[in-house]
Structure formats: structure tokens, C-alpha cells
Amino acid sequence: MRILVMSDTHGNLPLALQACEQTDSFDELIHLGDVCDDAEILAHALDVPVIKVAGNCDIGSASPRELVLEREGKKLLLMHGDACGVKNGLGMLEKRAREAGVDAVLFGHTHRATVTTLSGILAVNPGTLMRTAHLKSFALLEITPAGISAKLYDIH
């Protein structure tokens, strides 16, 4: 299963659509908040399921702030990351991921693309697609029963 992951689009739908077009094929799109209304528009434009969580800029959103999904036998924790203070380090995020018993945690908020491992848990931040960002990026997850991998992609 291939999952396109984006976060912090902040209304930049043209770049979000470009990320979708730049990716050969994917089975699902995950939007990690700020602005999750962008995910609603993408859901109408795409032929794949779109999953979203709310970020700190999504005031009044009915979207969950955190979500655990299972894909191909692997558990994923989705969150924006602000509630775990990810701008000040990943310690609280790691603790929350361990508590949730997941194989991977997907988060945003920092606008810095990252793929790392925390206590054996894959941690992926796709970066941002915000217009004013110097670096604009998204991630592609590959999930099989054997494992999960993630790759970051830049958009220019």
C-alpha cells in the first residue's frame, strides 16, 4: 500500500494537487492538519480515500486531533504534533507513540521534513506545502506486511 502524506498546506491547494500529480500512484492520502479544509477539497478531486486530522490552525474543525489506523497489519498514529510539543523535540511524541503501540507516527507542525526512528517506531513529518516556505515537501509511505518505509519528496 502506498500512502501520500502531507501537512501544513495552509491553503496552498495548487501545490497539494501538484504533489498528487508528482506521485505515480497512491492508494490513500493523509493530511496532518493546518489547514484540514484543504483535505476536504482534495477528497473531491481525487479518486482515493483522504484521511485527515486537525492541526492548531484548524480551530472549530470537526476532524479528530489524533487518529490510529491499521493498514496492511501495521498501526499508524496520525497527529499534527503541536499537542506533543514537537517544535521542542520529539520526546513527548515518542512517548505517545509507544503508549499507542504503533509501528509508525505521522506528524507535522514544525514545517521541517523528517524521517527518523524513535524506539523502533518510524516517525515521519512530511514538511509543509505552505506558499512562503523555503522548502516545500511531502512524504510517500510504502506499507507491506513486512514493514513500513517512507521517502520525502521536494516540490519546486
N, C-alpha and C positions, 0 to 999 in steps of 0.2 A: 504494500500500500504506500502510495506517495501523497504526502500532505504538504501543501503550500502554507507557510506560516508567515503572517505579517503582524505588525503592531505599530501603533503611533503614526497612523496615516494622517491624522489631523486634517481631514477634508481633501486630501490630495488624491481624488479618485482617478485622474488620468494616470498617475504613476502606479497606483494599485492595479489598475487594469493592465498597464504595461508589464508589471511583474507576472500577472497571469498569462499574458501572451508570450513572455520570455521563457516560461516554463513549458517544456514539451507536452507533458501530460501530468495531471494530478487527479487524485480521487476525492479530495476534500480540501477545503480552505479553512484555516483557523485564524481568526483576528483576535488579538490580545488586548484590545481596548485603545482608547484615545484616537479616533472617535469611532465607537462601535456602530454608529448610524451608517458609516461607510460600508460596513459589512452587510447591512440590510440591502443597500443598493447593489452590492456585488452579488448577493444571493439572487437577485432578479436578473442579473446579467449573465450569470454562469450556469452551467449545466451540472454542477456538483454541489453537494451539501456544504453549507457555510455555518461554522460554529463560532460563537463569539462570547467573550467575557467583557465586562465593563472595566474601564480604567478610571483614574482620578479625575479626568476631564469629562466623563460621561455622567454628569450629575442628572439625577432623575431617570436614568435608564432602568428598564425592567430586566436587563441582562444580568446574569449572575456575576459576582465578583470573582468567583473561583469555581472550577468545574473539574471533575475527574472523569476521564473517558477511558474506555478499553478498546484498543484497536489491535487486531492480529495477536491477541493474547497478551498484549503489553499495556500497562496502565500509564496514562499521561495526566499530569496535573497542569491545568491551564489557569493562569492568573496574570494580572497586569504587573504586579510586583511591588507597587507602592506600599501595600499593607505589610510587606516584609522588609521594607527599607532598603531595597536593592541598590539605591544610589550610594549607600554607605557600606556596601559589602554584601556578600551572599550567604552569610551565616544563618540568618533567620529563614531565608529561602530554603537552604539545605535542611534545616530542622523541620520545616513544614513538609517538605517532600518526603523526608524519612517517616514522619508521622503518618502521612497519607499512604505510604507503602507503594510508591510509584516507581516505574522504570525510567521516567523522564519528566522533567518540569519545564514548561514553556512559559516565558515571561517577557515583559517589555519594560517600559517606563524610563530606562536610562538613555534610550536612543543610541546605545552602543551595541553593535552586533557581537555576539559571543557564543561560542560552543565550547563547553567545558564539562568536566565530570566532578560531581560533588558526592563523596562517599559512595561511589559506584553508580550514581544516578546521573544520567545525561541531562545537562542544563543548557537550554537554548534560548537566546534572545535574538530575534531576527533583525533588530535595529529599528530604524524608522524610515518612513517614506514621506516625511514632512517636507514641504516645499523649500524651507530655508535651511535644511540640514546640509552640512558639507558632504557627508557620506550617506547615501540612501541605499537600503538593503532589505532583503527578505531571506527566508530560510526554506529549505526543502527537506522534509523528514522522509526517510525510507524506513518502513517498518515491516519486518518479516517475523515469523515465529522464532527465528534465530537471534534477532536483535533489532536495535534502532541505531540509525546513523543520521547525521544532519550535515548539511552543507550550506554555506552562506553565499549569497549572490549579490553583487553590486548592481545598481542601476545608475546610468549616467544621464 
